[in-house]
């Protein structure tokens, strides 16, 4: 499952993803300051995620090479899988923490409206 697909699962998607906020900026009545902050969060996430994605790709490639070169032994595979999963977790954190950082950008009314637009009902208080 890709990082974006994983983050769109229901409870997490209730949090405020910057791309969706920008798409809904008029409906949510984002101020220019809020829009600037949301764009900054999105760009910061991309800047943080790109090198992490590259590390994940390299870790996965290392794992594939172990098998391709007939060097698969339990210890080597464990180490390679652990490295890949660590890289995957770091990439996911870059993405998921961005959801949390958007909380303080919005007013409570905007958060509730976003939730209603996204899920058809208000968020639990």
Secondary structure, DSSP 8 states (H G I E B T S, - for coil): --HHHHHTSHHHHTS--HHHHHHTHHHHT--HHHHHHHHHHHHHHHHHHHHHHHHHHHHHHHHHHHHHTT---HHHHHHHHHHHHHHHHHHHHHHHHHHHHTGGGS-HHHHHHHHHHHHSS----
